[in-house]
């Protein structure tokens, strides 16, 4: 077993904050701890080189879609805006709608322009950034959602599946037909992990619930999103969930008078009277300590995968949006109760499922099958 002393020899300031107990209340997803008690998966990088404190830091952010999408890129860019305003020593730049095939050249351009740190924020960016990082050891890179790491390339994500589970609890209590629908992007571990958590949350309060999934093989395609959402409603789903960079599924639910949960950003304005809530990100909680580490010469390559209760100076990494206008108190109370149990470690999202006891490495990289409430099979 690794000791705290061994951990602190190879950890960054953001992890020391967590170990020191700086986690605070997180709205519906508050309290310290991620609730899973698993060992964090990581490729061990080599020992880093000594860095010096800098007066100015230049940070670049590369997004896979336009930041006005009200989805993943929107949330990431909200975090960039927050730290840009927070620190007078920080200069930021960003590029939107960068295809994975183009991210290598965009990353090289930022590197050649002297940016100190470059954030690549899509799974498809992993391999190109990994190659650029090898050729530019004096530049720092951070990659979201992937599993490759170098001495100068860290990786980051959050256990948002915990908030999805809580949204699923509410969905399981609100459904009358015991049929949920879920619009999903790509059949990768990140997406499968989230939809399984949503379904298991619903099952925890409704043993009869089932869930159908429609894949569109895109992160941001409003037309396909709407088509998939409508198909799920036509098949009998009376609650819709989603893993998309768009509120389109929430809009379709509103048009069909069924319940909905969003993702990434507050989506109540699109969901009308039957909006439930949305798991939402606050990326400032990751960016801020990371950028402070860079400025202070303390940055080290690591894998950031924090969960319920992690915050930075009062800003939680993720939370649930405000409740919709017609959510009963008993639903809110049940979600609050299960949130407390998750945060305290009394339970995990995966208890009682075929994934109970699986390692973080499995959950993050290898999970490729559905939980029992989800109908069908994951496509090859």
C-alpha positions in Angstrom: 0.0 0.0 0.0 1.3 3.5 -0.9 1.8 5.8 2.1 0.8 9.5 2.2 4.5 10.4 2.3 5.0 8.5 -1.0 2.0 10.1 -2.5 3.1 13.6 -1.6 6.5 13.1 -3.2 4.9 12.8 -6.6 1.8 14.9 -6.5 0.7 18.3 -7.5 -0.7 21.2 -5.5 -4.3 20.3 -6.6 -3.9 16.8 -5.1 -2.3 18.2 -1.9 -5.4 20.4 -1.5 -7.6 17.3 -1.7 -5.4 15.4 0.8 -5.5 18.4 3.1 -9.3 18.3 3.3 -10.1 21.4 1.3 -13.2 19.8 -0.2 -16.4 21.7 0.6 -20.1 21.6 0.1 -21.1 21.0 -3.5 -24.7 21.7 -3.8 -26.4 18.4 -4.5 -23.1 16.7 -4.9 -21.3 18.0 -1.8 -19.0 16.6 0.9 -15.5 15.2 0.7 -14.4 12.0 -1.0 -15.3 10.4 -4.3 -17.1 7.6 -2.7 -15.4 4.8 -4.7 -12.2 4.2 -2.7 -10.4 3.0 -5.8 -6.8 3.4 -6.8 -6.4 6.1 -9.5 -5.1 4.6 -12.8 -2.0 6.3 -14.2 0.9 5.7 -16.5 3.9 6.7 -14.3 5.8 9.5 -16.0 9.5 10.0 -15.5 10.8 12.4 -12.9 10.1 16.0 -13.9 12.7 18.8 -14.3 13.1 21.7 -12.0 10.9 24.7 -12.9 11.1 28.3 -11.9 8.3 30.7 -11.0 7.2 32.8 -13.9 5.7 36.3 -13.9 3.3 35.6 -16.8 1.7 32.4 -18.0 0.3 31.9 -21.5 -2.4 29.1 -21.7 -4.1 27.8 -24.8 -7.4 25.8 -25.0 -8.4 23.7 -27.9 -12.1 22.7 -28.3 -13.7 20.1 -30.5 -16.9 22.1 -31.1 -18.0 25.7 -30.9 -18.1 27.2 -27.4 -21.7 28.3 -28.0 -22.9 24.7 -28.1 -24.2 24.8 -24.5 -22.3 21.5 -24.1 -18.8 20.2 -23.3 -16.9 23.0 -25.0 -19.2 25.6 -23.6 -18.5 24.4 -20.0 -14.7 24.1 -20.6 -14.7 27.7 -22.0 -16.7 29.0 -19.1 -13.8 27.7 -16.9 -11.3 29.5 -19.1 -13.2 32.7 -18.8 -13.3 32.4 -15.1 -9.5 31.9 -14.7 -8.8 34.6 -17.3 -10.7 37.0 -15.1 -9.3 35.6 -11.8 -5.5 36.0 -12.6 -3.9 39.2 -13.9 -0.7 37.2 -14.7 -2.6 34.9 -17.1 -3.0 35.3 -20.8 -5.3 32.9 -22.6 -6.1 32.0 -26.2 -8.5 29.3 -27.7 -9.4 27.6 -30.9 -12.9 26.2 -31.5 -14.3 23.4 -33.6 -10.9 21.7 -34.2 -11.2 18.3 -35.7 -9.0 15.6 -34.2 -7.2 15.3 -37.6 -6.1 18.9 -37.2 -5.3 19.1 -33.5 -1.6 18.2 -34.1 -0.9 21.2 -36.2 -2.9 23.5 -34.0 -1.0 22.2 -30.9 2.3 22.7 -32.7 1.3 26.3 -33.6 0.5 27.2 -30.0 3.8 25.5 -28.9 5.8 27.5 -31.4 4.1 30.7 -30.3 5.6 30.1 -26.8 2.5 29.1 -24.8 3.4 27.6 -21.5 0.6 25.2 -21.2 -1.9 23.8 -23.8 -5.2 22.1 -22.9 -6.5 19.6 -25.4 -10.1 18.9 -24.5 -11.4 16.0 -26.5 -10.7 12.2 -26.4 -9.7 12.2 -30.1 -6.9 14.7 -29.4 -5.0 12.2 -27.3 -2.6 10.6 -29.8 -1.7 13.8 -31.7 -1.0 15.7 -28.5 1.0 12.8 -27.2 3.3 13.0 -30.2 3.7 16.8 -30.1 4.5 16.6 -26.4 7.4 14.2 -27.1 9.0 16.7 -29.5 8.5 19.7 -27.1 9.6 18.7 -23.6 9.7 22.3 -22.4 6.0 22.9 -23.0 3.3 21.6 -20.7 0.2 19.8 -22.1 -3.0 18.7 -20.4 -5.4 16.3 -22.1 -9.0 15.7 -21.2 -10.6 12.2 -20.9 -7.7 10.1 -22.3 -5.3 7.6 -20.9 -1.9 8.5 -22.3 0.6 10.5 -20.3 4.2 11.9 -20.5 6.5 13.8 -18.2 5.2 17.0 -19.8 1.6 15.8 -20.5 -0.9 15.3 -17.8 -4.5 14.2 -18.2 -7.7 15.2 -16.5 -11.4 14.3 -16.0 -13.9 14.3 -13.2 -16.2 11.5 -11.9 -19.2 13.2 -13.4 -20.9 9.8 -13.5 -21.6 10.3 -9.8 -23.8 13.3 -10.7 -25.3 11.3 -13.5 -26.3 8.6 -11.0 -28.0 11.2 -8.9 -29.9 12.6 -11.9 -30.9 9.0 -12.6 -32.3 8.7 -9.1 -34.6 11.6 -10.0 -35.5 10.1 -13.4 -36.4 6.7 -11.8 -38.8 8.5 -9.5 -40.4 10.7 -12.2 -41.0 8.0 -14.8 -44.5 6.6 -15.1 -43.8 4.2 -17.9 -40.7 2.8 -16.3 -38.8 3.5 -19.6 -35.9 5.9 -19.9 -34.3 7.0 -23.2 -30.7 8.1 -23.5 -29.0 9.8 -26.5 -25.3 8.8 -26.5 -22.3 10.0 -28.5 -19.6 7.3 -29.0 -19.4 3.8 -27.5 -16.3 4.5 -25.4 -15.8 3.9 -21.7 -16.5 7.5 -20.8 -20.0 7.5 -22.3 -20.8 4.0 -21.3 -19.7 4.7 -17.7 -22.1 7.7 -17.6 -25.2 6.1 -19.1 -24.7 3.0 -16.8 -24.5 5.3 -13.8 -27.7 7.1 -14.9 -29.6 3.8 -15.3 -28.3 2.4 -12.0 -29.4 5.5 -10.2 -32.9 5.0 -11.6 -32.9 1.3 -10.7 -31.9 2.2 -7.1 -35.4 3.7 -6.5 -37.4 1.8 -9.2 -36.6 -1.9 -9.7 -38.9 -2.0 -12.8 -37.1 0.7 -14.8 -35.5 -0.1 -18.2 -33.4 2.2 -20.5 -33.0 2.3 -24.2 -29.9 3.9 -25.8 -29.6 5.6 -29.2 -26.0 6.2 -30.5 -25.3 9.0 -33.0 -21.5 8.7 -33.2 -20.9 12.4 -32.8 -20.4 14.8 -30.0 -22.2 17.7 -31.5 -24.9 17.0 -34.2 -28.2 18.7 -33.3 -30.1 17.1 -36.1 -29.0 13.5 -35.2 -29.5 14.3 -31.6 -33.1 15.4 -32.2 -33.8 12.4 -34.4 -32.5 10.0 -31.8 -34.4 11.7 -29.0 -37.7 11.6 -31.0 -37.2 7.9 -31.8 -36.8 7.2 -28.1 -40.0 9.1 -27.2 -41.8 7.2 -30.0 -40.6 3.9 -28.5 -42.2 4.8 -25.1 -39.5 6.7 -23.1 -41.1 9.3 -20.8 -37.7 10.5 -19.4 -34.7 11.4 -21.6 -31.1 11.6 -20.6 -28.1 12.4 -22.8 -24.4 12.6 -23.4 -24.3 15.3 -26.1 -22.9 18.8 -26.7 -26.3 20.2 -27.3 -29.6 20.8 -25.5 -31.5 19.3 -28.5 -32.7 16.2 -26.6 -34.0 18.4 -23.8 -35.9 20.5 -26.4 -37.4 17.4 -28.0 -38.5 16.2 -24.6 -40.2 19.5 -23.9 -42.0 19.4 -27.3 -43.3 15.9 -26.5 -44.2 16.7 -22.9 -41.8 14.2 -21.3 -39.2 14.6 -18.6 -35.6 15.3 -19.3 -32.1 15.8 -17.9 -29.3 17.6 -19.7 -25.6 17.6 -19.4 -22.6 20.0 -19.2 -24.6 23.3 -18.7 -27.8 24.4 -17.1 -30.6 23.5 -19.6 -33.8 24.5 -17.7 -34.6 27.1 -20.3 -34.9 24.4 -22.9 -36.8 21.8 -20.8 -39.9 23.7 -19.8 -42.2 22.4 -17.2 -40.8 18.8 -17.2 -37.1 19.7 -16.9 -35.5 17.7 -14.0 -31.9 18.8 -13.7 -28.4 18.5 -15.4 -25.0 17.3 -14.3 -22.9 20.4 -14.9 -19.1 21.2 -14.8 -17.2 24.0 -13.2 -13.8 23.6 -14.9 -12.3 26.6 -13.0 -11.8 24.1 -10.1 -9.3 22.2 -12.2 -7.8 25.0 -14.3 -7.0 27.3 -11.4 -4.7 25.1 -9.3 -3.2 23.7 -12.4 -2.3 27.1 -13.7 -1.0 28.2 -10.3 1.3 25.1 -10.3 2.6 26.2 -13.7 3.3 29.7 -12.5 5.0 28.6 -9.3 7.1 26.0 -11.1 5.4 23.2 -9.2 3.4 21.5 -12.1 3.9 17.7 -12.4 2.3 15.3 -14.8 -0.5 13.4 -13.1 -4.0 12.0 -13.7 -6.7 14.2 -12.2 -10.0 12.3 -11.7 -11.7 13.9 -8.7 -15.3 13.2 -7.6 -18.0 14.4 -5.3 -16.9 17.0 -2.9 -13.7 18.2 -4.7 -13.6 21.9 -5.0 -11.0 24.7 -5.3 -11.6 27.7 -3.0 -15.3 27.0 -2.9 -15.8 26.2 -6.5 -16.9 22.5 -7.0 -15.6 20.6 -10.0 -19.2 19.4 -10.8 -22.6 19.6 -9.4 -26.3 19.2 -10.3 -28.1 22.1 -11.8 -31.1 23.7 -10.0 -34.2 21.6 -10.0 -36.9 22.1 -12.6 -40.1 23.8 -11.6 -42.2 20.6 -10.9 -39.9 18.3 -9.0 -41.5 17.0 -5.8 -39.8 17.4 -2.5 -39.6 13.6 -2.0 -37.4 13.3 -5.1 -35.1 16.1 -4.0 -34.9 14.5 -0.5 -34.0 11.1 -2.0 -31.3 12.5 -4.2 -29.8 14.5 -1.2 -29.8 11.3 0.9 -28.0 9.2 -1.8 -25.6 12.1 -2.4 -24.6 12.1 1.2 -24.1 8.3 1.1 -21.9 8.6 -1.9 -19.9 11.4 -0.5 -19.3 9.6 2.9 -18.2 6.4 1.2 -21.2 4.5 2.6 -22.1 3.4 -0.9 -20.7 3.7 -4.5 -22.5 4.1 -7.8 -21.6 0.5 -8.7 -22.9 -1.3 -5.6 -25.0 -4.3 -6.5 -24.1 -4.1 -10.2 -21.8 -6.4 -12.2 -19.2 -3.6 -11.9 -19.1 -3.6 -8.1 -15.4 -3.8 -7.0 -13.9 -3.1 -10.4 -10.8 -1.0 -10.4 -10.5 2.6 -11.6 -8.4 1.5 -14.5 -11.3 -0.8 -15.6 -13.9 1.9 -15.1 -11.9 4.6 -16.8 -10.4 2.7 -19.8 -12.0 -0.7 -20.2 -15.7 -0.5 -19.3 -17.5 -1.7 -22.5 -20.8 -3.3 -21.5 -24.2 -2.2 -20.2 -25.5 -2.4 -16.7 -28.6 -4.6 -16.3 -31.3 -1.9 -16.7 -29.9 -0.9 -20.1 -31.4 -2.8 -23.0 -29.4 -4.2 -25.9 -25.6 -4.4 -26.3 -22.9 -1.9 -26.8 -22.0 -1.7 -30.5 -18.6 -2.9 -31.6 
